[in-house]
Amino acid sequence: EGLILSLNGGKIRGNVKAYNGIYLSDDAVLIGDIESNEAEIGGAVKGKIDVNGPVVLKTGAKVLGDIDCKSVQIQSGAVIEGKCSQKYADVSPSAFFENL
């Protein structure tokens, strides 16, 4: 657990929590859950991603697991197998449609 986690290559097994951000390079592999205020993922993640800020999935990103975030940017070539929910977003789609 720390303020920032930057993984340039290599593999981590286990859950990671980094308050100010998690950054995974294109050749990094993380098997475990992520918890942070922001994340930029270029490599592979197998686990739940819980980020109450922005998540950026770069071109080569591979995610096997659910993503909960405030905002998400999925670049062309990134792949996700799981659900993605912007549960921390400022706007609630379900609240919007309740009144229509």
N, C-alpha and C positions, 0 to 999 in steps of 0.2 A: 504494500500500500504506500503510495507516495503522491507527490504533486503532479509529475509528468512521467509517463512511460514511453520511451521511444525504442522500438525493437527494429534493428537493422539486420535482417537475416536471422537465422536460427529458429529454434522452436521452443515454445513455452507450453508446459502442461500445468494447468491450474488456473484458478480464477484470479483476475487482476482488477485492482481498483486504483485509479489515479485521478485525483480531484481535478487537476487542470488540463488533462488531455492524455489521450492514448494515440500513438502514431505507429503504424506497422508498415514497414517497407514492403516492396513487391515480392520479396523472397522470404518474408517472415510467416511463421505458422503459429497460431495460438489455439490450443485446445483447452477451452475453459470459458467462463463467463467474463464479460467486460462490464465495468461500472465506472462512469466518468461524466464530466460536464461536456466533453466533446471528443470525437474520435475521427481519425482519418485512417482508412484501411486500404492498403495496397495488396496485401497478401491474403492468407486464408485464415478464417476463424470458424471453429466448430464450437458453438455455445451461444448463450443468450447475450445480446448487446443491449444494455440499459444506459442510455445517455440522455441527460435532461437538457441537452443543447444539440448542436448540429452533428450529423454523421455524414461523412463523405466516403463513398465507396469508389475507389479509383478504378481505372480500366481493367486491371487484372484481378480485382478482388473476388474472393470466393467465400460466401457466408453460408454456413449450414446452421440455421437457428433463427430464432425470432429477434426482431429489432424493435425496441421501444425508444423513441427519441422525440425531440422538439421539431427538427427538420431533417430531411434526408436528401442527399444529392447522389444519384446513381449514374456514374459515367458509363458511356457505351462500352460494353465488354465485361462489365461487372455482373456477377450472377449471385442470386439469393435463392435459397431453398428454405422457406420459412415465412412467417407473417411479419409485416412491417406496419407499425402503428405509431402515429405521431401523437402519442398520448400526452406529451408535454407542450403541444402547440398552443398558441394564444387563441386560436379559433377552434371551436368544436363543431365538426360537421353534423353530428347527431342533434345538437342543440339548434343548429340552423334549420334543419329539416322538420323539427318538431312543430314549428309554427306555420308550415306551408299547407 
